[in-house]
Amino acid sequence: MTAFPSQTVIPPRFDPLFTAPRPAMLPADTAPLCCVLIDAEEDFDWHRPVRGVDYDLDCMRHLSDLQSILAAYGAVPTYLLTYPVLRDAGIVAALRGRLARGQCAVGIQLHTWVTPPFAETAEPRNSFGTNLPAELEEQKLLALMQAFFDAFGEAPKMFRAGRYGLGRNTPALLEKHGFVVDTSLAPCTSFGDEEGPDFSTDDFRAFWFGQSRRVLELPLCRSIVGWGGDPAARAYRWLAANRPPRHLLPGLLAWSRCAERITLSPEGNDVVAAGRLVASLLGRGQRVLALSLHSSSLSVGRNPYVRSRAELHEFYDRMSAILDMLASRHGMRFAAPLDLPPLLADG
C-alpha cells in the first residue's frame, strides 16, 4: 500500500445548493474505500436527450462480463436505474437475481425525458432536472420511485440526477423522500453551454447535507490535479470557462500535466491518468472514492467511448487495470454506497 505525504490544499467550498453541509470522513485507521457506480440506462442519442427520440435497452442485457471482472476484485456494483429499465420485466428479473445473490446493489437515476409526467417542452435544456419547475421535478421523482418499488418491493435509497442535472430543489426533495445517498454532483464541470448547472468551482469530496436528517453526497470522482497545485487548478477552471477557443489553453495545461481534469472511470481515461488522480486525492485526505461508468459502454456503438469491438476489449482491459491499481497499489477495499454512512463521521 502506497503512503502519501500530507499536502497543503485549500479546502473546496461546499456548493450552496446543499443545506447544512459538513465533511464526511473515514477514520484514519481504516483502509480507503471505493464504490463502483453504473449509470444503468436506456441507449439514447447523447446529442439529443429529449422526449420522443428512439432508444432501446440492449446494453442492459450485457452485464455478465462486467460482473465477472468486478467479482474478481470483490467489487459489488451499484446500478442506478432509469424509468425504462425499471419497466422492463426481463431486466428487472435478472437484476433481482443478482441482488438476491449479493452481486449488486440498486438505486435510481432520473432521466427527465423518459420519466412521466411529460409536462415539459421536449428540448435538450429540459433534460436537466434543474430546469424543471419544482412540482414537476418532484412528480417525476415520485413516478421513478414508484417504478422502483414495483420492481423491488422497497423504496429506493440512492439517487442520481441524470446528466448531473442537480437543481436548487433536488437536495430538499431527496431529504424529504428518505434518500440516504446522492451522487448527482459533477465537480470541476460546467454544463452551462447546454443551459445546465455549473459545478466548475466544486471539487471532489464526500459530505453530509440535510436540515432534518443526514444525506450523504458522493460526487462523481473528478478533480483537477497536476504539479501546478491549487493556483494552476484555479487557472484551469477560469480558462475553461472564459477564454475562446474554449479548450485550447486548458488543453495546454493538461498536456504539460500542470493541471488536468481527470475522472475515475475507464471511459475516456487511461490507467496512468487514473493513477495520478487517485494518488492526488489520497494525498489530500480524500479516502472514499467512486469509480463510474455507463451501461452503454458494454455494447458497441452506443456511446462515444466504445465504438468498435476492439474498443470494447480495451474498455474491459482498462477497467481491470484500474481495479488492480486501486486494490494492489493503494490497498483500497470496495464497498456499496449504502454501506458507507455507518462508517463515516463528521469531519
C-alpha positions in Angstrom: 0.0 0.0 0.0 1.4 3.4 -1.0 1.9 6.0 1.6 1.3 9.6 0.7 2.7 12.8 2.4 0.2 15.3 3.6 -0.4 18.2 1.1 -1.4 21.8 1.8 -4.6 22.2 -0.1 -7.1 25.0 0.0 -10.3 23.2 1.2 -13.0 23.1 -1.5 -16.1 25.1 -0.8 -19.5 23.5 -0.3 -22.0 24.1 -3.1 -24.7 26.5 -1.9 -27.4 24.1 -3.3 -26.9 21.9 -0.2 -28.4 22.7 3.2 -26.2 22.4 6.3 -23.2 20.7 4.5 -20.4 19.2 6.6 -17.5 16.9 5.7 -18.0 13.1 5.8 -14.7 11.5 6.9 -13.4 7.9 7.0 -11.4 7.2 10.2 -7.7 7.3 9.5 -7.1 3.8 10.7 -9.5 2.3 8.1 -8.4 1.3 4.6 -9.6 3.7 1.9 -12.8 2.7 0.2 -14.1 2.8 -3.4 -17.6 2.4 -4.7 -18.5 1.3 -8.3 -21.4 3.3 -9.7 -23.0 2.4 -13.0 -25.5 4.6 -14.9 -27.8 1.7 -15.8 -29.9 3.3 -18.5 -31.6 3.0 -21.9 -29.4 3.5 -25.0 -30.2 7.0 -26.3 -28.8 9.7 -28.5 -26.4 11.6 -26.3 -26.6 14.6 -28.6 -30.4 14.9 -28.3 -31.7 13.6 -25.0 -35.3 14.7 -25.5 -38.7 13.1 -25.2 -39.8 11.1 -28.3 -36.3 10.2 -29.5 -35.9 6.5 -30.1 -34.0 4.3 -27.5 -33.6 0.7 -26.6 -32.4 -1.4 -23.7 -29.9 -3.7 -25.3 -26.9 -2.6 -23.3 -28.6 -3.7 -20.1 -28.5 -7.3 -21.3 -24.7 -7.4 -21.4 -23.8 -7.3 -17.7 -22.1 -10.7 -17.3 -18.6 -9.8 -18.4 -18.6 -6.7 -16.3 -19.9 -8.6 -13.3 -17.1 -11.2 -13.7 -14.3 -8.6 -13.7 -15.7 -6.8 -10.7 -16.2 -10.0 -8.8 -12.5 -10.9 -9.2 -11.7 -7.8 -7.1 -14.6 -8.2 -4.6 -16.3 -5.2 -6.0 -20.2 -5.1 -5.9 -21.6 -2.6 -8.4 -24.5 -0.3 -7.8 -26.8 0.1 -10.8 -28.5 3.5 -10.9 -31.7 2.6 -12.9 -33.8 4.8 -15.2 -37.5 4.5 -15.7 -37.5 2.4 -18.9 -35.1 -0.1 -17.3 -37.3 -0.4 -14.3 -40.3 -1.1 -16.6 -38.6 -4.0 -18.4 -39.7 -7.2 -16.7 -36.8 -9.3 -18.0 -34.1 -6.9 -17.0 -35.7 -6.4 -13.5 -35.9 -10.2 -13.0 -32.2 -10.6 -13.9 -31.3 -7.7 -11.5 -33.4 -9.2 -8.7 -31.5 -12.5 -9.1 -28.1 -10.7 -8.9 -29.4 -8.7 -5.9 -30.5 -11.8 -4.1 -27.0 -13.3 -4.6 -25.3 -10.2 -3.3 -23.8 -9.4 -6.7 -25.1 -5.9 -7.0 -27.0 -3.0 -5.3 -29.6 -0.8 -6.9 -30.7 2.8 -6.9 -32.4 5.2 -9.3 -31.4 7.8 -11.9 -33.8 10.4 -13.1 -33.8 10.8 -16.9 -36.4 13.5 -17.2 -37.1 12.9 -20.9 -38.2 9.3 -20.4 -39.9 9.7 -17.0 -43.6 10.7 -16.7 -45.4 13.0 -16.4 -44.4 14.8 -19.6 -45.5 18.4 -18.9 -42.2 20.0 -20.1 -41.3 21.1 -23.6 -39.3 18.4 -25.5 -36.0 20.3 -25.7 -32.4 19.4 -24.6 -32.4 22.0 -21.8 -35.2 20.1 -20.0 -33.0 17.0 -19.8 -31.5 18.8 -16.8 -33.8 18.4 -13.8 -32.6 21.8 -12.6 -34.6 23.5 -15.4 -37.9 21.9 -14.4 -40.5 23.5 -12.1 -40.1 22.2 -8.6 -43.5 20.5 -8.7 -42.8 18.7 -12.0 -39.4 17.5 -10.8 -41.0 16.0 -7.7 -43.7 14.4 -9.7 -41.1 12.7 -11.9 -39.1 11.6 -8.9 -42.2 10.1 -7.3 -43.0 8.2 -10.6 -39.5 6.9 -10.7 -39.7 5.9 -7.0 -42.9 4.0 -7.7 -41.4 2.1 -10.6 -38.5 1.1 -8.3 -40.9 0.0 -5.6 -42.9 -2.0 -8.2 -39.7 -3.7 -9.3 -38.0 -4.4 -5.9 -40.7 -4.1 -3.3 -39.0 -1.3 -1.4 -38.3 2.4 -1.7 -35.1 3.5 -3.3 -32.4 4.9 -1.0 -29.8 6.1 -3.6 -30.3 8.7 -6.3 -28.5 10.3 -9.2 -29.9 13.2 -11.3 -29.5 12.2 -15.0 -26.9 14.3 -16.8 -25.9 15.6 -13.3 -28.9 17.9 -13.6 -28.9 18.7 -9.8 -31.1 21.7 -9.1 -31.9 24.1 -6.3 -34.9 21.9 -5.3 -33.3 18.5 -5.6 -31.4 18.2 -2.3 -34.6 19.1 -0.3 -36.6 16.6 -2.3 -34.1 13.8 -1.5 -34.2 14.6 2.2 -38.0 14.8 2.1 -38.4 11.4 0.4 -36.0 9.4 2.6 -32.9 9.0 0.4 -29.6 8.0 2.1 -27.1 8.7 -0.6 -27.0 11.1 -3.6 -24.5 11.0 -6.4 -25.6 14.0 -8.5 -22.7 16.5 -8.1 -20.2 16.6 -11.0 -17.2 18.5 -9.6 -15.0 20.7 -11.9 -17.7 20.6 -14.6 -20.0 23.2 -16.2 -22.9 22.3 -18.4 -23.6 26.0 -19.0 -23.2 25.7 -22.7 -26.2 23.4 -22.7 -28.2 25.5 -20.2 -27.4 23.1 -17.4 -25.8 23.5 -14.0 -22.3 24.8 -13.3 -20.2 22.9 -10.8 -16.9 24.2 -12.0 -15.9 25.6 -8.7 -16.7 22.4 -6.7 -14.1 19.8 -6.1 -14.4 16.1 -5.2 -15.1 15.1 -1.6 -17.8 13.2 0.2 -20.0 15.2 2.5 -23.2 15.2 4.5 -26.1 17.5 3.9 -29.7 18.0 5.2 -31.5 20.0 7.7 -33.7 17.4 9.5 -31.8 14.2 8.5 -28.4 13.4 7.1 -27.9 12.5 3.4 -24.5 11.5 2.1 -23.3 13.2 -1.1 -20.9 11.0 -3.0 -19.9 13.1 -6.1 -18.6 12.0 -9.4 -15.0 11.3 -8.7 -13.5 14.1 -10.8 -10.8 16.6 -9.9 -8.1 18.8 -11.4 -4.7 17.5 -10.5 -1.1 18.4 -11.5 2.3 19.8 -10.5 0.9 23.3 -10.6 -1.2 22.8 -7.4 -4.2 24.8 -6.4 -3.2 28.0 -8.4 -3.0 26.1 -11.6 -6.3 24.3 -10.9 -8.0 27.7 -10.4 -6.4 28.9 -13.6 -7.7 25.8 -15.4 -11.2 26.5 -14.3 -11.1 30.1 -15.3 -9.6 29.5 -18.7 -12.0 26.7 -19.5 -15.0 29.0 -18.7 -13.8 32.3 -20.1 -11.2 32.1 -22.9 -12.0 31.3 -26.5 -11.2 29.0 -28.1 -12.7 27.3 -25.1 -10.4 24.3 -24.7 -7.1 25.4 -26.1 -5.3 26.8 -23.0 -6.8 24.2 -20.6 -5.6 21.6 -23.1 -2.0 23.0 -22.9 -2.2 22.9 -19.1 -3.4 19.3 -19.3 -0.7 18.3 -21.9 2.0 19.6 -19.6 0.4 18.0 -16.6 0.4 21.3 -14.8 -3.3 21.0 -14.3 -5.5 18.3 -15.9 -9.1 17.3 -15.2 -9.4 13.5 -14.6 -12.3 11.3 -13.8 -12.1 7.9 -12.1 -13.6 5.9 -15.0 -12.5 3.5 -17.7 -14.4 5.8 -20.1 -12.1 8.4 -21.8 -9.3 8.0 -19.3 -6.1 5.9 -19.4 -4.9 3.9 -16.4 -1.9 6.1 -15.7 -4.1 9.2 -15.6 -6.5 7.4 -13.2 -3.5 6.6 -11.0 -2.5 10.3 -10.9 -6.0 11.2 -9.8 -6.1 8.6 -7.1 -2.7 9.5 -5.7 -3.6 13.2 -5.6 -7.0 12.6 -3.9 -5.5 10.2 -1.3 -2.7 12.7 -0.7 -5.4 15.4 0.1 -7.0 13.1 2.6 -10.0 12.0 0.4 -10.3 8.4 1.3 -13.7 7.5 -0.1 -13.7 7.4 -3.9 -16.1 6.3 -6.7 -15.5 4.5 -10.0 -18.1 5.4 -12.6 -19.2 4.2 -16.0 -22.3 3.9 -18.2 -24.1 0.7 -19.1 -24.0 1.8 -22.8 -20.2 1.2 -22.7 -21.0 -2.6 -22.5 -22.2 -2.6 -26.1 -20.5 -1.5 -29.3 -21.6 1.8 -30.9 -23.8 3.0 -28.1 -21.7 5.9 -26.8 -18.5 7.8 -27.8 -16.3 5.6 -25.6 -16.9 2.2 -27.2 -17.3 2.4 -31.0 -15.8 -1.0 -32.1 -15.2 -4.5 -30.8 -11.6 -3.6 -30.3 -12.5 -0.6 -28.1 -14.9 -2.8 -26.1 -11.9 -5.1 -25.3 -9.8 -2.1 -24.5 -12.5 -0.8 -22.2 -12.6 -4.0 -20.2 -8.7 -4.1 -20.0 -8.8 -0.5 -18.6 -11.4 -1.5 -16.1 -9.4 -4.4 -14.9 -6.2 -2.4 -14.7 -7.9 0.4 -12.7 -9.4 -2.1 -10.3 -6.0 -3.7 -9.8 -4.3 -0.3 -9.3 -6.9 0.6 -6.6 -6.6 -2.7 -4.8 -3.0 -3.6 -5.2 -1.1 -0.3 -5.3 -3.3 1.7 -2.9 -4.8 -1.0 -0.7 -8.4 0.1 -1.3 -11.4 -2.0 -0.4 -14.6 -1.9 -2.3 -17.9 -1.0 -0.7 -21.5 -0.3 -1.8 -22.5 3.4 -1.3 -25.4 2.4 1.1 -22.8 0.7 3.3 -20.9 4.0 3.8 -23.0 6.1 6.2 -22.3 4.0 9.3 -18.6 4.1 8.5 -18.2 7.9 8.1 -18.0 10.5 10.7 -18.5 14.3 10.6 -15.2 16.0 9.7 
